[in-house]
Structure formats: C-alpha cells, structure tokens
Amino acid sequence: MSIKTKLFILASTSAVLALLIGFAGMAAHDLQFIRQSKVDQLESQAKMLAFNSTGVLTFQDQAAAGELLASMAMYPTVEYVCVYDDTGKLFAEFSSTPNSAVRQTESLPSGYRITDKGIEVFHPITDEQEQIGSIYVLANMSDLYAHIRRYLLIGAGIMLLSLAGAGAMSFLLQRSISEPVKDLALAAKSVKEGKDFAIRVSPQSNDELGELGVTFNSMLDEIQSSKAALQSANNRLEDRVQQRTAQLTQEIENRQIVQDALVVARDEAEAASRAKSEFLANMSHEIRTPLNGILGFAELLTQSSASADPALRQDYLETISSSGQHLLALINDILDLSKIEAGQLEVELSPCSPHDVLNQVVSVMRAQAQQKGLELRYEWKSKVPESIVTDGGRLRQLLMNLVGNAIKFTVEGSVRINAELDPSTETLTIRVIDTGIGIPSEKQSRIFSQFAQADNSVTRRYGGTGLGLAISRRLSSALGGELQVESQEGQGSVFILKVKTGPLHNVDLLVAPPADALMGTLDSIPVETIRLPASSVLLVEDGEINRKLVKIMLEDAGVSVTTAENGWLGVQTARREPFDLIVMDMQMPVMDGYTAASKIREEGITTPILALTAHAMKGDEEKCLAAGCSNYLTKPIRAAVLLSTVRNLLCQGKPGSVANLPPPTSEPVTPPSSAKYSPAQLKSTLPLEIPIYQEIVEEFVGFLNSHVHDMQTAYVKRDFEALTQLAHGLKGAGGTAGFAALTDPSVHLWDAAKEENLTDIEESLAVLGELTQQITATPQVC
C-alpha cells in the first residue's frame, strides 16, 4: 500500500470516527427529548379526556363517551382509547384501526409505560376528589421512528460531506509528503534497472524529506564518478585488446588469402595445362584423322587400279571431300575462337528471317540425323516474327553447333527445335531439345568452357574439340542474348538460346511456319526409302486427280489400293471387304467424309481412318476425331508426309491420335499477288520425269481454265455455295498437283464465298485468273 493511500485512510478514518461520536451523542439526546415530549403530549390528552368524561360516567352515557373518545382520531399515532368505570369494567372504547387487537381489560394506576405495543398512558377520572373511573390511551411510535430515519439521513449526509471534505484536505496535504517520497523511489528504481547514475531528484522542501533528497543525489554523484573512472579504464583496456586482436586477425587473413590464391592459381594453372594438353592431343587426333583420309585416298587414286574403276574412284573422291569438310570445320572452330579471344569477332545486325535460318539448319543437319535414325524437326510455341534484326550468319552458326551437338550425343529418339516469342521483352527463345545422354548437374558449368567437355571420356567416345559450346556462348553474348542448359543425366538436354529480335511494331507475326519450311522436314526424306508393309487400303476421294495421285503414292510404297468416288460408296465398300486402312477425303458429294466415317464406326468397323481435308482451320482436328477418324492430313498432300502417316497407322492397327503437326492458323489469309511468284514457282513440284506424275500435271493444267471459268460463272450467278465448293476443290487439287501458288488465293476465295464478301471474291478471282494464265503458259516439262 502506498504512502499516499495510507495518509488518505488515516485522515478519513479520523474524521469519520470524530463525526460518528459527535453524531451519536447528539442523536441519543435528541431522541430522549422527542420521546419525552410525546409522552407529555399523550398525558395531556389523557388528562383532558378524563376531565370531559366525568359527566359521561356520572350519567352512564356510553354513546356520549364513544363520541368523546372518537375525537382522538385527529391524532394519527393514537391507535386505541378506552374508559373504565370505578369497578374497572370497560365502559367505552375507540380504535383507529378495525383490526386492533390491543384491548385493555383492567384499570391501572396513573402513569405511562413503553412496551413493544407503543406508549401506554393511564389517567384517573375523578369527581370531587373521588375516582369514578380511568382513561387508557395507546399510541404507536411511528412519528418517532420517522424522526429517527430523518435524523439518520441527515447525519449520513453530513458525514459523507465531512468525509469528502476531509479526503480533499487529506489529498492536498499528503502530496507534500508522498510526492517527494515517490520521486525518490522512482529515481532509485531507474538507477537499479537502467544503471543510469546521471538521474537526480529535485528537493521540494527544507524538511527531513528535502534532506533525504539531497543525500540521495550526493550518493549518486559518488557512484557515477566511480563508475566513470572504471569505465574509462575498461575502455582503454578493451581498445588495446581489440587493436591487438585486429592486427592478429588481419595477419592471419592475409596469410590465408595469399595461401588460397596460391592454391587457386596452382589449380588453375594445372587445369589449364591439362586442358590445353588434352586439347592439343585431341586436336592432333581430330586433325590427323581427316588428313589421313585425304592423303591415304589421294594416294590410292594415283594407283592405276583405282583410277580404272569409276565407281571406286567416285567413292574415294567422296571420302576425300567429306574428310576435307571435316578438316575445314575444325579449322573454322579454331579460327573463330582465335577471333573471339582477340576481340575481333564481327557481328553485322540486319533483318533476317528466323524461319529461313531454322529451315536451313534443319536441312543441313538432317542428313546426320538420318544416318543415326533420329527424327529432326522444329515447331513453334507461339507466333514468331517474319523477320528479326540480328546477324543471320552467326545465328545459323550458333544453331548448327547446338543441333550438331544434340545429334552427336543422341543415340536414339529425336532432336527437336522450337521457337517462342516474348513480345514484352522483344526476345526470341529457341530451344534445342534432345533425348541423348544428358549432362550431370555438377558438370554443366564446364561445358561452356573452352577446350572442355563434361567428361573426357566423352571426347574419346564421340569426338570433337570441346570448342563448339564455348564458341556458341560467346556468339550468343555477341548477339545480345544468352545461352543456358537444362539437363539430367540419361534424360536428354535442353539448350535454351535467347536472342533479341529488335523492334517488332512493323513486323508481321506468323501463326505457323511457312508450309514449305514445315513440309521440308519430311519432304527431304527420299520417298523411295519409305516402304509400307503389305496391306490393303481403301481410298475414298471424289477428285479424280487427287484420287489418282494418292493411289500412285501408296502403290509405289507397296500397298494394294481400292478406290471409291464418294462417301456412300466408301461405306458400302468397307462393309463388303476388310481393309487395313481407310484414307478418306472429308468434302465429297452424295455423302461427305464426316458422315461416312461416323457410319463406318456405327457398323463396328475399327479400321484406322486417315482423313484428308483441304481445311486448315482451328477445330477441324476435333471435328475429324469426333467423326471417328484416327488421324488427319491437310491438302496439298506431300508424299513423304502421307507415307509416314500411313505407316504409323498401319503399325498401330487401331484408331490413334492426331499427327504431331503444328497447329494450323485460323487467321484470314491475304491473297498474294501473282507477281510475287517466280517462274519456278509456277511449275509443278511433282517429279515430272515419272510419266504418271507428268500425266497428272497435264490433266490438271488442262482442266484449270475451265475450273476457274466455272468459279467466275458461279460468282456472276451469285451461287456462293457452288463457288465455295469449287474453291475448296481447287485448293486441294492444286496443292496435290504440286502448284502451291494456288493454295492461298483458293483459301481466301473459299472464306470470301462463305461470307459472301463480293470485294474479296473479285480480288481472289482476279489473282486466280492471272495465275491460271501464267501456269498454262509456263512449260511444265523442259
């Protein structure tokens, strides 16, 4: 309990006790006085009643006696009044309360008494000094009790007011005592907890409390002086220890740094020496191998026996040429590295087509991939700009290195190249993905170092100088990009090349690779190398030229082909005969391919169905699959693509998935002007040296004029449905016959006819008319 509280309780208790004693004395005196006054008043009333009752008793008039007693009703405290005769018998009575149970049955001497009933007063009735009766009066003490309650309330109020006044005075007086003590206690606590000896108290009086404050301050002064002296000594000692410790630490660190630097320098020197020794040994082997081939086969050519055999001589010359190319590639790598090290690598930025670069890389590297039985292809993950600003030659060299590496270290599977554009950063990301041996994570940092490969055993197994990836990373930096790798041992590798594209605001973004580039990935495979297993195929195609061409392609690959001219005939034929595969056009008269495929599936026939469609719109794939087809190809049909897809379906023997071809664009095709096509592009790309292909082309050129005339007639008649069918047929037939120039304007005409857009129809017909004149005027066979 605080001093402040104690002082308040002391003052309050003293005041309360004093007031209680004084009030109690006064209350006892006043109550005695009030009670006596009431007794005197009742005796006076009884005396008066006794005087007035003399005549009543003398004449024995009880009615008059009752009226006399009833006059006491004017006194509210009087509860009961009665008159006794001289024999002590009740003569008359009056009660203020009907339920009054107080009945006095005998006369008592004169006087009063106070009982639990109230105040009882007795007075004799006399007549000429002779007592003839007596009066009895009973009154309650309710007015006395009320007076006591008022007295208590007044006393309590006075006591509370007195207590409040005493508390206020105590509060004012105790501050002069408690505040200095409180300040002193807080200061002592602060010194104890915070060790702050600068704290001082301010004495507020000249009494004992003030003296206590002055003494406390003096004590703190002594303690602070002692502590300051001790702290100063400790600081000086700590400074000396820290200085000496710092000197020792610095000496140790300097020695460690020098030692670490020596170790690193030694390791780097040894590693560099080993790398260069291994590189020189490897280069010696790599250079001597093609040189040995060149010199050895050159010497053999000088021998008469070899010169006499043309086939053998041609083989020797091809070996010498390939060895020379290998040797030239080695020398180019060394020269490129020398230029990079000397800072003389030149980069010429200019617009170039990333599609052309990728197509060239794929075309050049495909032979290596085919020799190892690997699939090599590229695809798009997003729209790709038609051109970018970079050094096309260096980009091609970089990609050749990456693709060559991927083919070298891949035993089976595939090498894929995909391109993806990030327009927000103007970055083209090209990924080279292989299914090769992979690179352990701890060795991935070495592969971009010159003269180094992930493992020296790799050099012995796969060959190479260890310069390719080092040059590639330097080239990627020179092109303003970066080269990274993601790989897992045994799971293949992904090399990620990011190249800046330059501004794209005036550059067209293409949705899919150009058809010639895309198809080139399969067209470069010699068709004669694709042989199909002995099987029977049902070909359902309404176009005579397409039907004849596809039949020739399939029969040349070793397949027996049965034909049908529309969907209805195709369903009937499929019911009668079992086939290993059904190739079906989707747009045919009588019954289209979608309906025919559905009906074949309803018959319970599970033969794989390959859909041929001239549509290249988004959703055609789902539509073909929903009809029950196993796969689909878009026209124009390329032989290698067709035969590869047919082989896959024949091997599966059941409905499969859609071929892994890039998604077709659904964007409107702008009709190209015929002036853009060179004379070579106006010739058929089919091998016209083969008579059957020559016959197909001649037949197509012969019907081309009439077909275009039919389209013009349909337009004049505003028969848009017929015009749509004619445009669709021209697109498929033209592409199949090897005239890719007809594809885009046919597609545009087909779209325009469906939308009944007269302006676009006229523009497309004009282009097709001019192209028809140029094609018919161009000799197809030289």
Summary of the structure (lengths in Angstrom):
residues: 782
radius of gyration: 62.5
end to end distance: 124.2
largest distance: 201.2
contacts: 2379
relative contact order: 0.04
helix: 59%
strand: 14%
